[in-house]
């Protein structure tokens, strides 16, 4: 059955269909559009109407537009509406209204995407799971995710983000959540908020989208835990390292590739494994299990499925870089955590690096850090404060990228100071000046810092395989 017919889409949006059509998916990008998709002509950097003809040439089933665009063929399959974004929101609401899926909303300063992907894995063997693509968590990403939801979905995972006050509540209400999960509240987007408490209040706005009888799940280890709890309606469960938590993490024992987690829930012991190192992944995993059970999933099956999860690209996935085919030169271990950064996530990544073993006795632990954006008036101090983290004692060299990370560079002892550059492109041009055979390396920075350039340059030094694929052991 089609995802959308012309009649259904017109009824949902109040628009006018130019002919009878049907769509099997929804797309906003002609570069990734699939035959049969409904192309949504959003206005962003460019006006999506300029790409309608191209979308139809690529086989789009129809296009959502406010006018008949230039270059569109006669009798083009269109849905004409007053406003494209509002119509996409209406499609999202209609898709939510027609599904019987249990819908989980995920927000937080750190760990949204990783936890969303953990939920996709944990729930995968227990029904049809629909989850947001990439980090589609904003004013168009949430309705797009909802509009793509299959009719027969059993579970849906909606990631909800924000940059400014007032953004989360309308997205959560649109999603009509059965479970609302807040991973953590930490300094991020401080340019738009006066305090971490202000961030917490905005994150807690996700509870405004909870359906009657829904479940709120919060981190029980935070200074703002009680603030979150006070805003949660109905059932509120907690996860964390305090024995008062409903889901209590007792221990997280990390090796190079795995974290073994011991916890308690409902008075019973719980053992689970995650194929990635770090206490932060243990906490995300515990939150994932709590949300899965709240959505009606079987805990034992979730634990087994969660064990197969690996970090998404750019969010901590570990790769081994074989320098030569004969294996005579020690290789490199690379943590690709380049997608985004704030003080909490950088601290967690540095902790993982501090506990990682270099691939050779001569190897070093090397961090390559780019600016953390949107931190407001305290941005310089927050960057410099990274030098005081306990993990820094175990890290040999720190390369810094950007004017804000220059404050960290200046705060480091001279024996740990690596290169300090204005841009990632400057360092990406000479990767052997950053690393040497046998090192274990971590790269992280805000998305706009384009740290992926450095990651790609290091990966291109040899043959790269995901560490958990067994590429070097």
C-alpha positions as a Markdown table, in Angstrom:
| # | Residue | x | y | z |
|---|---|---|---|---|
| 1 | Unk | 0.0 | 0.0 | 0.0 |
| 2 | Unk | 1.3 | 3.5 | -0.9 |
| 3 | Unk | 2.5 | 5.7 | 1.9 |
| 4 | Unk | 0.4 | 8.6 | 0.6 |
| 5 | Unk | -2.2 | 8.8 | -2.0 |
| 6 | Unk | -3.2 | 12.2 | -3.6 |
| 7 | Unk | -6.6 | 12.0 | -1.9 |
| 8 | Unk | -5.1 | 11.3 | 1.6 |
| 9 | Unk | -2.4 | 14.0 | 1.3 |
| 10 | Unk | -4.9 | 16.6 | 0.1 |
| 11 | Unk | -7.3 | 15.8 | 2.9 |
| 12 | Unk | -4.4 | 16.0 | 5.5 |
| 13 | Unk | -3.1 | 19.3 | 4.2 |
| 14 | Unk | -6.1 | 21.1 | 2.7 |
| 15 | Unk | -4.3 | 21.2 | -0.6 |
| 16 | Unk | -5.3 | 20.6 | -4.2 |
| 17 | Unk | -4.0 | 17.6 | -6.1 |
| 18 | Unk | -3.5 | 18.3 | -9.8 |
| 19 | Unk | -4.1 | 14.6 | -10.7 |
| 20 | Unk | -4.3 | 11.2 | -9.1 |
| 21 | Unk | -0.9 | 10.1 | -7.8 |
| 22 | Unk | 0.6 | 8.1 | -5.0 |
| 23 | Unk | 3.9 | 8.2 | -3.2 |
| 24 | Unk | 5.9 | 5.5 | -1.4 |
| 25 | Unk | 8.2 | 7.9 | 0.5 |
| 26 | Unk | 8.9 | 11.6 | 1.3 |
| 27 | Unk | 12.0 | 13.5 | 0.3 |
| 28 | Unk | 13.3 | 17.0 | 0.6 |
| 29 | Unk | 16.5 | 16.5 | -1.3 |
| 30 | Unk | 16.9 | 15.7 | -5.0 |
| 31 | Unk | 20.3 | 14.3 | -4.4 |
| 32 | Unk | 18.9 | 11.4 | -2.4 |
| 33 | Unk | 15.4 | 11.2 | -3.8 |
| 34 | Unk | 14.0 | 7.7 | -4.7 |
| 35 | Unk | 11.6 | 6.9 | -7.5 |
| 36 | Unk | 8.0 | 7.2 | -6.1 |
| 37 | Unk | 8.9 | 9.7 | -3.4 |
| 38 | Unk | 6.8 | 12.8 | -2.7 |
| 39 | Unk | 9.2 | 15.7 | -3.1 |
| 40 | Unk | 8.7 | 18.5 | -0.6 |
| 41 | Unk | 9.7 | 21.9 | -2.0 |
| 42 | Unk | 10.9 | 23.5 | 1.2 |
| 43 | Unk | 12.6 | 26.9 | 1.2 |
| 44 | Unk | 16.0 | 26.9 | 2.9 |
| 45 | Unk | 19.3 | 28.2 | 1.4 |
| 46 | Unk | 17.6 | 27.6 | -2.0 |
| 47 | Unk | 13.9 | 27.4 | -2.9 |
| 48 | Unk | 12.9 | 23.8 | -3.3 |
| 49 | Unk | 10.5 | 24.9 | -6.2 |
| 50 | Unk | 13.7 | 25.3 | -8.3 |
| 51 | Unk | 14.3 | 21.5 | -8.1 |
| 52 | Unk | 10.8 | 20.2 | -8.7 |
| 53 | Unk | 11.4 | 19.5 | -12.4 |
| 54 | Unk | 14.6 | 17.6 | -11.5 |
| 55 | Unk | 12.8 | 15.6 | -8.8 |
| 56 | Unk | 10.1 | 14.6 | -11.3 |
| 57 | Unk | 12.7 | 13.6 | -13.9 |
| 58 | Unk | 14.3 | 11.3 | -11.2 |
| 59 | Unk | 10.9 | 9.6 | -10.8 |
| 60 | Unk | 9.3 | 11.5 | -7.9 |
| 61 | Unk | 5.7 | 10.3 | -7.5 |
| 62 | Unk | 4.6 | 13.9 | -6.9 |
| 63 | Unk | 5.7 | 17.3 | -5.5 |
| 64 | Unk | 4.4 | 19.3 | -2.6 |
| 65 | Unk | 4.4 | 23.0 | -3.8 |
| 66 | Unk | 2.8 | 26.4 | -3.3 |
| 67 | Unk | 2.6 | 27.0 | -7.1 |
| 68 | Unk | 3.2 | 25.3 | -10.4 |
| 69 | Unk | 7.0 | 25.7 | -10.7 |
| 70 | Unk | 8.9 | 26.7 | -13.8 |
| 71 | Unk | 10.0 | 23.8 | -15.9 |
| 72 | Unk | 7.5 | 21.4 | -14.5 |
| 73 | Unk | 5.9 | 19.2 | -17.2 |
| 74 | Unk | 2.3 | 19.6 | -18.2 |
| 75 | Unk | -0.1 | 17.6 | -16.0 |
| 76 | Unk | 2.7 | 17.2 | -13.4 |
| 77 | Unk | 1.6 | 15.3 | -10.3 |
| 78 | Unk | 1.5 | 18.1 | -7.7 |
| 79 | Unk | -0.1 | 18.9 | -4.4 |
| 80 | Unk | -0.6 | 22.6 | -4.2 |
| 81 | Unk | -0.8 | 24.1 | -0.7 |
| 82 | Unk | -0.7 | 27.6 | 0.9 |
| 83 | Unk | 2.6 | 26.9 | 2.7 |
| 84 | Unk | 4.9 | 23.9 | 2.2 |
| 85 | Unk | 6.3 | 23.6 | 5.7 |
| 86 | Unk | 2.9 | 23.9 | 7.3 |
| 87 | Unk | 1.6 | 21.2 | 4.9 |
| 88 | Unk | 4.6 | 18.9 | 5.8 |
| 89 | Unk | 3.6 | 19.4 | 9.5 |
| 90 | Unk | 0.0 | 18.4 | 8.6 |
| 91 | Unk | 1.2 | 15.3 | 6.8 |
| 92 | Unk | 3.3 | 14.4 | 9.9 |
| 93 | Unk | 0.2 | 14.8 | 12.2 |
| 94 | Unk | -1.9 | 12.8 | 9.9 |
| 95 | Unk | 0.7 | 10.0 | 9.7 |
| 96 | Unk | 0.9 | 10.0 | 13.5 |
| 97 | Unk | -2.9 | 9.9 | 13.9 |
| 98 | Unk | -3.3 | 6.8 | 11.6 |
| 99 | Unk | -0.6 | 4.6 | 13.2 |
| 100 | Unk | -0.9 | 2.3 | 16.2 |
| 101 | Unk | 2.8 | 2.6 | 16.8 |
| 102 | Unk | 4.3 | 3.3 | 20.2 |
| 103 | Unk | 6.1 | 6.6 | 19.7 |
| 104 | Unk | 9.3 | 7.4 | 21.7 |
| 105 | Unk | 10.6 | 10.9 | 21.7 |
| 106 | Unk | 14.3 | 11.5 | 22.5 |
| 107 | Unk | 15.9 | 14.8 | 23.5 |
| 108 | Unk | 19.0 | 15.9 | 25.5 |
| 109 | Unk | 22.1 | 17.9 | 25.4 |
| 110 | Unk | 24.2 | 14.9 | 24.5 |
| 111 | Unk | 23.4 | 11.4 | 23.1 |
| 112 | Unk | 20.2 | 12.0 | 21.2 |
| 113 | Unk | 21.2 | 10.4 | 18.0 |
| 114 | Unk | 23.2 | 7.5 | 19.6 |
| 115 | Unk | 20.3 | 6.7 | 21.9 |
| 116 | Unk | 17.9 | 6.9 | 19.0 |
| 117 | Unk | 20.0 | 4.4 | 17.0 |
| 118 | Unk | 20.3 | 2.2 | 20.1 |
| 119 | Unk | 16.5 | 2.1 | 20.2 |
| 120 | Unk | 16.3 | 1.3 | 16.5 |
| 121 | Unk | 18.5 | -1.8 | 17.2 |
| 122 | Unk | 17.0 | -2.8 | 20.5 |
| 123 | Unk | 13.4 | -2.8 | 19.2 |
| 124 | Unk | 14.3 | -4.2 | 15.7 |
| 125 | Unk | 13.4 | -7.8 | 16.4 |
| 126 | Unk | 10.0 | -7.0 | 18.0 |
| 127 | Unk | 8.2 | -5.3 | 15.2 |
| 128 | Unk | 8.4 | -2.7 | 12.5 |
| 129 | Unk | 10.6 | 0.2 | 13.7 |
| 130 | Unk | 10.6 | 3.6 | 12.2 |
| 131 | Unk | 13.3 | 6.1 | 13.3 |
| 132 | Unk | 14.5 | 9.5 | 12.3 |
| 133 | Unk | 17.2 | 9.6 | 9.6 |
| 134 | Unk | 20.5 | 11.1 | 10.6 |
| 135 | Unk | 19.9 | 13.9 | 13.0 |
| 136 | Unk | 16.6 | 15.1 | 11.6 |
| 137 | Unk | 15.4 | 16.6 | 14.8 |
| 138 | Unk | 14.4 | 20.2 | 14.0 |
| 139 | Unk | 11.3 | 22.2 | 12.8 |
| 140 | Unk | 11.4 | 20.3 | 9.5 |
| 141 | Unk | 13.1 | 17.1 | 10.5 |
| 142 | Unk | 10.5 | 16.0 | 13.0 |
| 143 | Unk | 7.5 | 16.5 | 10.7 |
| 144 | Unk | 9.5 | 14.8 | 7.9 |
| 145 | Unk | 10.2 | 11.8 | 10.1 |
| 146 | Unk | 6.5 | 11.6 | 11.0 |
| 147 | Unk | 5.3 | 12.0 | 7.4 |
| 148 | Unk | 7.6 | 9.0 | 6.4 |
| 149 | Unk | 6.2 | 6.7 | 9.1 |
| 150 | Unk | 4.8 | 3.5 | 7.6 |
| 151 | Unk | 1.2 | 2.7 | 8.3 |
| 152 | Unk | 2.2 | -0.6 | 9.9 |
| 153 | Unk | 4.9 | 0.7 | 12.2 |
| 154 | Unk | 5.0 | -0.9 | 15.7 |
| 155 | Unk | 7.5 | 1.5 | 17.2 |
| 156 | Unk | 8.7 | 4.9 | 16.1 |
| 157 | Unk | 11.7 | 6.8 | 17.5 |
| 158 | Unk | 11.6 | 10.6 | 17.1 |
| 159 | Unk | 14.6 | 12.7 | 17.8 |
| 160 | Unk | 13.8 | 16.2 | 19.0 |
| 161 | Unk | 16.4 | 18.9 | 19.3 |
| 162 | Unk | 16.6 | 22.7 | 19.8 |
| 163 | Unk | 18.8 | 25.7 | 19.5 |
| 164 | Unk | 16.5 | 28.3 | 21.1 |
| 165 | Unk | 13.7 | 28.4 | 23.7 |
| 166 | Unk | 10.3 | 27.3 | 22.6 |
| 167 | Unk | 11.3 | 24.9 | 19.9 |
| 168 | Unk | 10.8 | 21.5 | 21.6 |
| 169 | Unk | 7.2 | 21.7 | 22.9 |
| 170 | Unk | 5.5 | 22.1 | 19.4 |
| 171 | Unk | 7.5 | 19.3 | 17.9 |
| 172 | Unk | 6.7 | 17.0 | 20.9 |
| 173 | Unk | 3.0 | 17.8 | 20.7 |
| 174 | Unk | 3.1 | 17.0 | 16.9 |
| 175 | Unk | 4.6 | 13.6 | 17.7 |
| 176 | Unk | 2.1 | 12.7 | 20.4 |
| 177 | Unk | 4.5 | 10.7 | 22.4 |
| 178 | Unk | 4.0 | 7.5 | 24.4 |
| 179 | Unk | 7.4 | 7.8 | 25.9 |
| 180 | Unk | 9.5 | 10.9 | 26.4 |
| 181 | Unk | 13.2 | 10.5 | 27.2 |
| 182 | Unk | 15.8 | 13.1 | 28.2 |
| 183 | Unk | 19.3 | 11.7 | 28.0 |
| 184 | Unk | 21.2 | 14.4 | 29.8 |
| 185 | Unk | 21.2 | 18.2 | 30.4 |
| 186 | Unk | 24.5 | 19.9 | 30.1 |
| 187 | Unk | 26.1 | 23.2 | 28.9 |
| 188 | Unk | 25.1 | 23.6 | 25.3 |
| 189 | Unk | 23.4 | 26.4 | 23.3 |
| 190 | Unk | 24.3 | 28.7 | 26.2 |
| 191 | Unk | 24.3 | 31.6 | 23.7 |
| 192 | Unk | 20.5 | 31.3 | 23.7 |
| 193 | Unk | 19.9 | 30.3 | 27.4 |
| 194 | Unk | 21.0 | 32.1 | 30.6 |
| 195 | Unk | 21.8 | 28.9 | 32.5 |
| 196 | Unk | 21.8 | 25.1 | 32.5 |
| 197 | Unk | 18.5 | 25.3 | 34.4 |
| 198 | Unk | 17.1 | 27.2 | 31.4 |
| 199 | Unk | 18.2 | 24.4 | 29.1 |
| 200 | Unk | 16.6 | 21.9 | 31.4 |
| 201 | Unk | 13.3 | 23.7 | 31.3 |
| 202 | Unk | 13.4 | 23.6 | 27.5 |
| 203 | Unk | 14.3 | 19.9 | 27.4 |
| 204 | Unk | 11.5 | 19.2 | 29.8 |
| 205 | Unk | 9.1 | 20.8 | 27.4 |
| 206 | Unk | 9.2 | 17.4 | 25.6 |
| 207 | Unk | 6.7 | 16.2 | 28.3 |
| 208 | Unk | 4.1 | 18.5 | 26.8 |
| 209 | Unk | 3.9 | 16.0 | 24.0 |
| 210 | Unk | 3.1 | 13.0 | 26.2 |
| 211 | Unk | -0.2 | 11.3 | 25.6 |
| 212 | Unk | -2.4 | 10.5 | 28.6 |
| 213 | Unk | -0.8 | 7.5 | 30.3 |
| 214 | Unk | 2.6 | 8.2 | 28.8 |
| 215 | Unk | 5.9 | 7.7 | 30.5 |
| 216 | Unk | 8.6 | 10.3 | 31.2 |
| 217 | Unk | 12.2 | 9.0 | 31.6 |
| 218 | Unk | 14.9 | 11.3 | 33.0 |
| 219 | Unk | 18.5 | 11.1 | 34.0 |
| 220 | Unk | 18.7 | 10.7 | 37.8 |
| 221 | Unk | 22.3 | 11.9 | 38.2 |
| 222 | Unk | 21.8 | 15.6 | 37.3 |
| 223 | Unk | 21.8 | 18.8 | 39.4 |
| 224 | Unk | 18.5 | 19.5 | 37.5 |
| 225 | Unk | 16.9 | 16.1 | 38.0 |
| 226 | Unk | 14.3 | 17.4 | 40.4 |
| 227 | Unk | 13.5 | 20.3 | 38.0 |
| 228 | Unk | 12.9 | 17.7 | 35.2 |
| 229 | Unk | 10.8 | 15.5 | 37.5 |
| 230 | Unk | 8.6 | 18.5 | 38.6 |
| 231 | Unk | 7.7 | 19.1 | 34.9 |
| 232 | Unk | 6.9 | 15.5 | 34.1 |
| 233 | Unk | 3.2 | 14.6 | 34.1 |
| 234 | Unk | 2.1 | 11.2 | 35.3 |
| 235 | Unk | 4.6 | 8.3 | 35.4 |
| 236 | Unk | 8.2 | 9.5 | 35.6 |
| 237 | Unk | 11.1 | 7.0 | 35.7 |
| 238 | Unk | 14.8 | 7.6 | 36.2 |
| 239 | Unk | 18.0 | 6.0 | 35.1 |
| 240 | Unk | 21.5 | 6.6 | 36.5 |
| 241 | Unk | 24.2 | 5.6 | 39.0 |
| 242 | Unk | 22.2 | 6.5 | 42.2 |
| 243 | Unk | 20.5 | 3.7 | 43.9 |
| 244 | Unk | 17.3 | 5.6 | 44.0 |
| 245 | Unk | 17.0 | 5.4 | 40.2 |
| 246 | Unk | 14.4 | 3.0 | 38.8 |
| 247 | Unk | 17.1 | 1.8 | 36.3 |
| 248 | Unk | 20.3 | 1.7 | 38.4 |
| 249 | Unk | 23.6 | 1.4 | 36.7 |
| 250 | Unk | 26.0 | -0.4 | 39.1 |
| 251 | Unk | 29.1 | -0.6 | 37.0 |
| 252 | Unk | 30.3 | -0.1 | 33.4 |
| 253 | Unk | 33.5 | -2.0 | 32.6 |
| 254 | Unk | 35.0 | -0.8 | 29.3 |
| 255 | Unk | 37.5 | -2.6 | 27.1 |
| 256 | Unk | 38.9 | -1.3 | 23.8 |
| 257 | Unk | 35.8 | -2.3 | 21.9 |
| 258 | Unk | 33.1 | -3.2 | 24.4 |
| 259 | Unk | 31.4 | -2.0 | 27.6 |
| 260 | Unk | 29.9 | -4.6 | 30.0 |
| 261 | Unk | 27.2 | -3.0 | 32.1 |
| 262 | Unk | 25.7 | -4.3 | 35.4 |
| 263 | Unk | 22.4 | -2.7 | 36.5 |
| 264 | Unk | 19.3 | -3.3 | 38.6 |
| 265 | Unk | 15.7 | -2.8 | 37.6 |
| 266 | Unk | 12.6 | -3.8 | 39.7 |
| 267 | Unk | 14.9 | -5.3 | 42.3 |
| 268 | Unk | 16.4 | -7.8 | 39.7 |
| 269 | Unk | 20.0 | -7.8 | 38.4 |
| 270 | Unk | 20.5 | -6.8 | 34.7 |
| 271 | Unk | 23.5 | -7.5 | 32.6 |
| 272 | Unk | 24.0 | -6.0 | 29.2 |
| 273 | Unk | 26.7 | -5.4 | 26.7 |
| 274 | Unk | 27.4 | -2.6 | 24.2 |
| 275 | Unk | 29.9 | -2.9 | 21.3 |
| 276 | Unk | 31.5 | 0.5 | 22.1 |
| 277 | Unk | 33.6 | 1.7 | 25.0 |
| 278 | Unk | 32.6 | 4.4 | 27.6 |
| 279 | Unk | 30.5 | 5.1 | 30.6 |
| 280 | Unk | 28.4 | 7.5 | 28.5 |
| 281 | Unk | 27.3 | 4.7 | 26.1 |
| 282 | Unk | 26.4 | 2.6 | 29.2 |
| 283 | Unk | 24.1 | 5.4 | 30.4 |
| 284 | Unk | 22.6 | 5.8 | 26.9 |
| 285 | Unk | 22.1 | 2.0 | 26.7 |
| 286 | Unk | 20.4 | 2.0 | 30.1 |
| 287 | Unk | 18.1 | 4.8 | 29.0 |
| 288 | Unk | 17.4 | 2.9 | 25.8 |
| 289 | Unk | 16.3 | -0.2 | 27.7 |
| 290 | Unk | 14.1 | 1.9 | 30.0 |
| 291 | Unk | 12.4 | 3.5 | 27.1 |
| 292 | Unk | 12.0 | 0.2 | 25.2 |
| 293 | Unk | 10.3 | -1.4 | 28.2 |
| 294 | Unk | 8.1 | 1.6 | 28.7 |
| 295 | Unk | 7.0 | 1.3 | 25.1 |
| 296 | Unk | 5.9 | -2.3 | 25.7 |
| 297 | Unk | 9.0 | -4.2 | 24.4 |
| 298 | Unk | 10.4 | -7.4 | 26.0 |
| 299 | Unk | 13.5 | -6.5 | 28.0 |
| 300 | Unk | 15.5 | -9.8 | 27.4 |
| 301 | Unk | 15.1 | -9.5 | 23.6 |
| 302 | Unk | 16.1 | -5.8 | 23.8 |
| 303 | Unk | 19.3 | -6.6 | 25.7 |
| 304 | Unk | 20.3 | -9.2 | 23.1 |
| 305 | Unk | 19.6 | -6.8 | 20.2 |
| 306 | Unk | 21.3 | -3.9 | 21.9 |
| 307 | Unk | 24.6 | -5.9 | 22.0 |
| 308 | Unk | 24.9 | -5.6 | 18.2 |
| 309 | Unk | 24.6 | -1.8 | 18.2 |
| 310 | Unk | 27.6 | 0.2 | 17.0 |
| 311 | Unk | 28.1 | 4.0 | 17.1 |
| 312 | Unk | 27.0 | 5.8 | 13.9 |
| 313 | Unk | 29.5 | 7.3 | 11.6 |
| 314 | Unk | 30.9 | 10.5 | 13.1 |
| 315 | Unk | 29.6 | 9.7 | 16.6 |
| 316 | Unk | 32.4 | 7.6 | 18.2 |
| 317 | Unk | 32.7 | 4.8 | 15.7 |
| 318 | Unk | 36.2 | 3.3 | 16.0 |
| 319 | Unk | 38.3 | 2.4 | 12.9 |
| 320 | Unk | 41.6 | 0.7 | 12.5 |
| 321 | Unk | 43.8 | 2.2 | 9.8 |
| 322 | Unk | 46.2 | -0.4 | 8.4 |
| 323 | Unk | 49.2 | 1.5 | 7.1 |
| 324 | Unk | 50.6 | -1.2 | 4.9 |
| 325 | Unk | 49.3 | -4.5 | 3.5 |
| 326 | Unk | 52.1 | -6.6 | 5.1 |
| 327 | Unk | 51.4 | -5.3 | 8.5 |
| 328 | Unk | 55.0 | -4.4 | 9.2 |
| 329 | Unk | 54.1 | -0.8 | 10.2 |
| 330 | Unk | 51.9 | -0.4 | 13.2 |
| 331 | Unk | 48.5 | 0.8 | 12.3 |
| 332 | Unk | 46.3 | 3.6 | 13.8 |
| 333 | Unk | 43.2 | 3.4 | 15.9 |
| 334 | Unk | 40.8 | 6.3 | 15.1 |
| 335 | Unk | 37.7 | 7.4 | 17.0 |
| 336 | Unk | 35.5 | 9.2 | 14.5 |
| 337 | Unk | 33.5 | 11.5 | 16.8 |
| 338 | Unk | 33.6 | 14.5 | 14.5 |
| 339 | Unk | 29.9 | 15.2 | 14.1 |
| 340 | Unk | 29.3 | 17.6 | 17.0 |
| 341 | Unk | 30.6 | 18.8 | 20.3 |
| 342 | Unk | 29.8 | 20.5 | 23.6 |
| 343 | Unk | 31.6 | 20.4 | 26.9 |
| 344 | Unk | 29.8 | 17.2 | 28.1 |
| 345 | Unk | 30.3 | 15.2 | 25.0 |
| 346 | Unk | 33.9 | 16.3 | 24.6 |
| 347 | Unk | 34.6 | 15.3 | 28.2 |
| 348 | Unk | 33.0 | 11.9 | 27.5 |
| 349 | Unk | 35.0 | 11.4 | 24.4 |
| 350 | Unk | 38.3 | 12.4 | 26.1 |
| 351 | Unk | 37.5 | 9.8 | 28.8 |
| 352 | Unk | 37.1 | 7.1 | 26.3 |
| 353 | Unk | 40.4 | 8.1 | 24.6 |
| 354 | Unk | 42.2 | 8.2 | 28.0 |
| 355 | Unk | 41.2 | 4.5 | 28.6 |
| 356 | Unk | 42.0 | 3.3 | 25.1 |
| 357 | Unk | 45.2 | 1.4 | 24.4 |
| 358 | Unk | 47.4 | 2.5 | 21.5 |
| 359 | Unk | 48.0 | -0.2 | 18.9 |
| 360 | Unk | 51.8 | -0.3 | 19.6 |
| 361 | Unk | 54.1 | 0.2 | 22.6 |
| 362 | Unk | 55.4 | 3.4 | 21.0 |
| 363 | Unk | 51.9 | 4.7 | 20.2 |
| 364 | Unk | 50.3 | 7.8 | 21.8 |
| 365 | Unk | 46.9 | 9.0 | 22.7 |
| 366 | Unk | 46.1 | 11.9 | 20.5 |
| 367 | Unk | 43.1 | 14.3 | 20.6 |
| 368 | Unk | 42.2 | 16.6 | 17.8 |
| 369 | Unk | 39.6 | 19.1 | 19.0 |
| 370 | Unk | 37.6 | 21.7 | 17.2 |
| 371 | Unk | 35.6 | 24.7 | 18.5 |
| 372 | Unk | 32.5 | 24.0 | 20.5 |
| 373 | Unk | 29.9 | 26.5 | 19.3 |
| 374 | Unk | 26.9 | 28.3 | 20.8 |
| 375 | Unk | 28.3 | 28.5 | 24.3 |
| 376 | Unk | 27.7 | 32.2 | 24.9 |
| 377 | Unk | 29.7 | 34.5 | 27.1 |
| 378 | Unk | 31.5 | 31.7 | 28.9 |
| 379 | Unk | 32.8 | 30.1 | 25.7 |
| 380 | Unk | 36.5 | 30.9 | 26.3 |
| 381 | Unk | 36.5 | 29.6 | 29.8 |
| 382 | Unk | 34.6 | 26.4 | 28.9 |
| 383 | Unk | 37.2 | 25.7 | 26.2 |
| 384 | Unk | 40.2 | 26.4 | 28.6 |
| 385 | Unk | 38.6 | 24.3 | 31.3 |
| 386 | Unk | 39.0 | 21.1 | 29.2 |
| 387 | Unk | 42.7 | 21.2 | 30.2 |
| 388 | Unk | 41.6 | 20.5 | 33.8 |
| 389 | Unk | 39.7 | 17.3 | 33.1 |
| 390 | Unk | 41.2 | 14.1 | 34.7 |
| 391 | Unk | 41.3 | 12.4 | 31.3 |
| 392 | Unk | 43.9 | 14.9 | 30.1 |
| 393 | Unk | 46.5 | 13.3 | 32.3 |
| 394 | Unk | 46.4 | 10.2 | 30.1 |
| 395 | Unk | 46.4 | 12.0 | 26.7 |
| 396 | Unk | 49.8 | 12.7 | 25.2 |
| 397 | Unk | 49.1 | 15.3 | 22.5 |
| 398 | Unk | 46.2 | 17.7 | 21.9 |
| 399 | Unk | 45.8 | 19.4 | 18.5 |
| 400 | Unk | 43.4 | 22.4 | 18.5 |
| 401 | Unk | 41.3 | 23.8 | 15.7 |
| 402 | Unk | 39.6 | 27.2 | 15.7 |
| 403 | Unk | 39.9 | 30.4 | 17.7 |
| 404 | Unk | 38.0 | 29.1 | 20.7 |
| 405 | Unk | 40.1 | 25.9 | 21.0 |
| 406 | Unk | 43.1 | 28.3 | 21.1 |
| 407 | Unk | 42.1 | 28.9 | 24.7 |
| 408 | Unk | 42.6 | 25.2 | 25.4 |
| 409 | Unk | 45.9 | 25.2 | 23.6 |
| 410 | Unk | 47.1 | 28.1 | 25.8 |
| 411 | Unk | 45.9 | 26.3 | 29.0 |
| 412 | Unk | 47.7 | 23.0 | 28.2 |
| 413 | Unk | 51.2 | 22.2 | 29.5 |
| 414 | Unk | 53.7 | 22.6 | 26.8 |
| 415 | Unk | 54.5 | 18.9 | 26.5 |
| 416 | Unk | 50.9 | 18.2 | 25.5 |
| 417 | Unk | 50.5 | 21.1 | 23.0 |
| 418 | Unk | 50.2 | 19.9 | 19.5 |
| 419 | Unk | 49.3 | 22.0 | 16.5 |
| 420 | Unk | 46.9 | 25.0 | 16.8 |
| 421 | Unk | 45.2 | 26.0 | 13.6 |
| 422 | Unk | 42.4 | 28.3 | 12.5 |
| 423 | Unk | 40.6 | 25.6 | 10.4 |
| 424 | Unk | 40.4 | 21.9 | 9.9 |
| 425 | Unk | 41.5 | 22.3 | 6.3 |
| 426 | Unk | 44.9 | 23.5 | 7.5 |
| 427 | Unk | 45.6 | 20.4 | 9.5 |
| 428 | Unk | 43.9 | 18.0 | 7.0 |
| 429 | Unk | 46.6 | 18.8 | 4.5 |
| 430 | Unk | 49.4 | 17.2 | 6.5 |
| 431 | Unk | 47.9 | 14.3 | 8.6 |
| 432 | Unk | 51.3 | 12.7 | 9.3 |
| 433 | Unk | 52.2 | 15.8 | 11.3 |
| 434 | Unk | 49.2 | 15.0 | 13.6 |
| 435 | Unk | 49.6 | 11.3 | 14.1 |
| 436 | Unk | 52.2 | 8.5 | 13.8 |
| 437 | Unk | 52.0 | 4.7 | 13.4 |
| 438 | Unk | 50.8 | 3.0 | 16.6 |
| 439 | Unk | 48.7 | 6.0 | 17.9 |
| 440 | Unk | 45.1 | 6.0 | 19.0 |
| 441 | Unk | 43.4 | 9.2 | 17.9 |
| 442 | Unk | 40.1 | 10.9 | 18.6 |
| 443 | Unk | 38.7 | 13.8 | 16.5 |
| 444 | Unk | 35.8 | 15.9 | 17.8 |
| 445 | Unk | 34.3 | 19.4 | 17.2 |
| 446 | Unk | 31.1 | 21.2 | 16.3 |
| 447 | Unk | 29.7 | 20.4 | 12.9 |
| 448 | Unk | 30.6 | 23.8 | 11.4 |
| 449 | Unk | 34.3 | 23.1 | 12.2 |
| 450 | Unk | 34.3 | 20.4 | 9.5 |
| 451 | Unk | 36.4 | 18.0 | 11.5 |
| 452 | Unk | 35.4 | 15.3 | 9.1 |
| 453 | Unk | 38.1 | 16.7 | 6.8 |
| 454 | Unk | 40.8 | 15.6 | 9.3 |
| 455 | Unk | 39.1 | 12.3 | 9.9 |
| 456 | Unk | 39.0 | 11.5 | 6.2 |
| 457 | Unk | 42.7 | 12.6 | 5.8 |
| 458 | Unk | 43.7 | 10.2 | 8.6 |
| 459 | Unk | 41.6 | 7.4 | 7.2 |
| 460 | Unk | 43.2 | 7.9 | 3.8 |
| 461 | Unk | 46.7 | 7.2 | 5.3 |
| 462 | Unk | 45.9 | 3.5 | 4.9 |
| 463 | Unk | 43.1 | 0.9 | 4.6 |
| 464 | Unk | 40.3 | 1.7 | 7.1 |
| 465 | Unk | 38.0 | -0.9 | 8.6 |
| 466 | Unk | 35.5 | -0.5 | 11.5 |
| 467 | Unk | 37.2 | -1.7 | 14.6 |
| 468 | Unk | 34.4 | -4.1 | 15.6 |
| 469 | Unk | 34.5 | -5.8 | 12.2 |
| 470 | Unk | 37.7 | -7.6 | 13.4 |
| 471 | Unk | 39.9 | -5.8 | 10.9 |
| 472 | Unk | 43.1 | -6.2 | 12.8 |
| 473 | Unk | 42.7 | -8.9 | 15.4 |
